[in-house]
Structures are given as C-alpha cells and as structure tokens.
Amino acid sequence: MNTTTDDEALLEELATYGNRKLLLWQLAVDGRSFFGIRYLARERGLQDAPVETQVEAFADNMLVDGEIRTEYQEAVDWDILESEHGETVDQYL
C-alpha cells in the first residue's frame, strides 16, 4: 500500500472525531518525541486491523471524556503545532 494514501486514510478517519488536537498531534508525529497511530497499532498488535480500529485505539489512548489527556495536553506546545500544521488540519475539519 502507498504510505501517502495510508496516511491520508488515517487522517480522514481521525477527522471524524472532530478533535483538532488529535489531528495536530498525528501530524507532528516524528517517531522520537511523538508517537502516533502507527506506533500504537504496532504496540497493540493492530497493524493489520482496519484503519477505523487503529484510529479508535489511538483516540481512546489520547482522550478522556472527549478531551486530550492531561499528560499529553501538557507535553507539547499546542501553539507551535498549530502554526506548523494548522492549515492542514483545516483541510480535514
């Protein structure tokens, strides 16, 4: 499968949650400071699962009552993520 297509599918599914910060986080994934959907899917043995299942596991890990978990909320500078990825997020939301 094409990675670009895979990434787009993940972002499109993630957009269904309507949570801007989830998209910002996923777009900032760098494999060092930020884990993302693919990392979590591998860790949970979901790499062959449907995109919906992978994204749901990621969202469940990141959110509590629809809000970003405190430890993730405090781990990043959201203003920087917004300035770097905000326009892309706008395209999905």
QUIUR-V972322 format. One record per residue. N is the residue number from 1. SS is DSSP state (H for helix, E for strand, - for the rest). D_LAST is the distance of its C-alpha to the last C-alpha in whole Angstrom. Layout:
<<N;SS;D_LAST> <N;SS;D_LAST>>
This chain:
<<1;-;25> <2;-;23> <3;H;21> <4;H;19> <5;H;18> <6;H;18> <7;H;16> <8;H;13> <9;H;14> <10;H;14> <11;H;10> <12;H;9> <13;H;11> <14;H;10> <15;H;6> <16;-;8> <17;-;10> <18;-;7> <19;-;9> <20;H;8> <21;H;11> <22;H;11> <23;H;9> <24;H;11> <25;H;14> <26;H;14> <27;H;14> <28;H;17> <29;-;19> <30;-;22> <31;-;24> <32;-;27> <33;-;25> <34;-;22> <35;-;22> <36;-;19> <37;H;18> <38;H;21> <39;H;24> <40;H;23> <41;H;23> <42;H;27> <43;H;28> <44;-;28> <45;-;29> <46;-;26> <47;-;25> <48;-;26> <49;-;24> <50;-;22> <51;H;18> <52;H;17> <53;H;20> <54;H;19> <55;H;16> <56;H;17> <57;H;20> <58;H;18> <59;H;16> <60;H;19> <61;H;21> <62;H;18> <63;E;18> <64;E;21> <65;-;20> <66;-;16> <67;E;17> <68;E;17> <69;-;21> <70;H;23> <71;H;25> <72;H;21> <73;H;20> <74;-;23> <75;-;23> <76;-;21> <77;-;21> <78;H;17> <79;H;18> <80;H;19> <81;H;16> <82;H;14> <83;H;16> <84;H;16> <85;H;12> <86;H;10> <87;H;10> <88;H;9> <89;H;6> <90;H;5> <91;H;6> <92;H;4> <93;-;0>>
